[in-house]
């Protein structure tokens, strides 16, 4: 078994958004990255789209921290590892499935995950609230409702 558990893989696949932090070359970078995906049991990746400072920092220091936050359950997953910018047909194929056939991605940032952990929020540690209750609260607060309720087929998650 790799570093990434089935639960962390599921959350990454559902959320597809992370915040990436790189160590500075000229300026520290903490930036949102969309279309994050699981590449293997030990690797994550995101499309290199409009990431000039992140990429510049990685050219000088491959260390990277990623945080994936589920805004509706308030669960955070943190990943630390080493990144490299690559042209990898298999990784690009995974990105294309997310971005669609006309995706502009030519390179992928692959992260060899060294540590993965779940960070618990105060709602987890200070209350007896279930994950379903937390999710329902935030969905209502943000005004979301399932597409089923709106006459569609899929839930919003």
C-alpha positions as CSV (number, residue, x, y, z in Angstrom):
1,X,0.0,0.0,0.0
2,X,1.2,3.5,-0.9
3,X,1.2,6.7,1.1
4,X,-2.3,7.7,-0.2
5,X,-5.2,5.9,1.5
6,X,-8.4,5.2,-0.3
7,X,-10.1,8.0,1.7
8,X,-7.5,10.6,0.7
9,X,-7.7,9.5,-3.0
10,X,-11.5,9.8,-2.8
11,X,-11.4,13.3,-1.4
12,X,-8.8,14.5,-3.9
13,X,-10.9,13.0,-6.8
14,X,-14.1,14.7,-5.5
15,X,-12.6,18.1,-4.6
16,X,-10.1,18.5,-7.5
17,X,-8.8,21.8,-5.9
18,X,-5.8,22.3,-3.7
19,X,-3.6,25.1,-2.3
20,X,0.0,24.6,-3.2
21,X,2.8,26.1,-1.2
22,X,6.3,26.3,-2.5
23,X,9.5,27.6,-0.9
24,X,10.6,31.0,-2.2
25,X,13.2,31.7,-4.8
26,X,12.2,35.4,-5.1
27,X,8.7,35.4,-3.6
28,X,6.9,32.8,-1.5
29,X,3.9,31.2,-3.4
30,X,0.7,29.9,-1.9
31,X,-1.7,29.4,-4.8
32,X,-4.8,27.5,-5.6
33,X,-4.4,24.8,-8.2
34,X,-7.3,23.2,-9.9
35,X,-7.6,19.8,-11.4
36,X,-5.5,18.0,-8.9
37,X,-5.6,14.2,-9.4
38,X,-4.2,11.0,-8.1
39,X,-1.6,9.6,-10.4
40,X,-0.6,6.6,-8.2
41,X,-0.6,5.4,-4.6
42,X,2.3,7.7,-4.0
43,X,1.8,10.5,-6.5
44,X,-0.5,13.5,-7.1
45,X,-0.5,15.8,-10.0
46,X,-2.0,19.0,-11.2
47,X,-2.1,20.8,-14.6
48,X,0.6,23.4,-15.2
49,X,-1.8,26.2,-16.1
50,X,-0.9,29.9,-15.3
51,X,1.5,29.0,-12.5
52,X,4.6,31.1,-13.3
53,X,5.8,31.7,-9.7
54,X,5.0,28.2,-8.5
55,X,6.9,26.7,-11.4
56,X,9.8,29.2,-10.9
57,X,10.1,28.2,-7.2
58,X,10.0,24.5,-8.1
59,X,12.8,24.9,-10.6
60,X,15.0,26.0,-7.6
61,X,13.5,23.9,-4.9
62,X,11.2,20.9,-5.5
63,X,9.7,20.9,-2.0
64,X,5.9,21.4,-2.0
65,X,3.0,21.3,0.4
66,X,-0.5,20.7,-0.8
67,X,-3.8,21.2,1.1
68,X,-7.1,19.9,-0.1
69,X,-10.1,21.3,1.8
70,X,-13.6,19.9,1.5
71,X,-15.5,23.2,2.1
72,X,-18.7,21.3,3.0
73,X,-17.4,18.8,5.6
74,X,-14.5,21.0,6.8
75,X,-12.0,18.2,6.3
76,X,-8.5,19.1,5.3
77,X,-5.9,16.8,3.9
78,X,-2.2,17.8,3.8
79,X,0.4,16.4,1.5
80,X,4.2,17.1,1.5
81,X,6.6,15.9,-1.1
82,X,8.8,16.8,-4.0
83,X,7.5,18.1,-7.3
84,X,8.7,18.2,-10.8
85,X,7.2,19.7,-14.0
86,X,7.0,17.0,-16.7
87,X,5.6,16.1,-20.1
88,X,4.2,12.7,-19.2
89,X,1.6,11.2,-21.6
90,X,-0.1,9.0,-19.0
91,X,-0.4,11.9,-16.5
92,X,-1.5,14.2,-19.2
93,X,-4.2,11.7,-20.2
94,X,-5.5,11.8,-16.6
95,X,-5.6,15.6,-16.7
96,X,-7.4,15.5,-20.1
97,X,-10.1,13.3,-18.6
98,X,-10.7,16.1,-16.1
99,X,-10.1,19.1,-18.3
100,X,-11.8,17.8,-21.4
101,X,-10.5,17.1,-24.9
102,X,-9.6,20.7,-25.6
103,X,-7.5,21.2,-22.5
104,X,-4.6,23.6,-22.9
105,X,-2.3,21.7,-20.5
106,X,1.0,20.7,-21.9
107,X,2.8,19.9,-18.7
108,X,1.9,18.3,-15.4
109,X,3.3,19.0,-12.0
110,X,3.9,15.6,-10.5
111,X,4.3,15.3,-6.7
112,X,6.0,12.3,-5.1
113,X,4.1,12.3,-1.8
114,X,6.3,11.8,1.2
115,X,3.7,12.4,3.9
116,X,-0.1,12.6,3.9
117,X,-2.2,13.5,6.9
118,X,-5.7,14.6,7.8
119,X,-6.1,17.8,9.7
120,X,-9.1,18.0,12.0
121,X,-11.0,21.2,12.3
122,X,-12.6,22.5,15.5
123,X,-16.0,21.2,14.4
124,X,-14.4,17.7,14.7
125,X,-12.6,18.2,18.0
126,X,-15.0,20.5,19.9
127,X,-18.4,19.2,18.9
128,X,-20.3,16.0,18.6
129,X,-21.6,17.1,15.1
130,X,-21.6,14.3,12.5
131,X,-20.0,14.9,9.1
132,X,-23.4,14.7,7.4
133,X,-24.7,17.5,9.7
134,X,-21.7,19.7,9.0
135,X,-22.1,19.1,5.3
136,X,-25.8,19.9,5.4
137,X,-25.1,23.1,7.4
138,X,-22.5,24.4,4.9
139,X,-24.5,23.4,1.8
140,X,-27.5,25.3,3.2
141,X,-25.3,28.3,4.2
142,X,-23.8,28.6,0.8
143,X,-27.3,28.1,-0.8
144,X,-26.5,24.9,-2.6
145,X,-29.0,22.2,-3.2
146,X,-28.6,19.0,-5.1
147,X,-29.3,18.9,-8.8
148,X,-31.9,16.2,-8.0
149,X,-33.9,18.8,-6.1
150,X,-33.5,21.1,-9.1
151,X,-34.7,18.4,-11.5
152,X,-31.3,17.1,-12.5
153,X,-29.7,13.7,-12.1
154,X,-26.6,14.1,-10.0
155,X,-26.1,15.4,-6.4
156,X,-23.8,18.4,-6.2
157,X,-21.1,16.4,-4.6
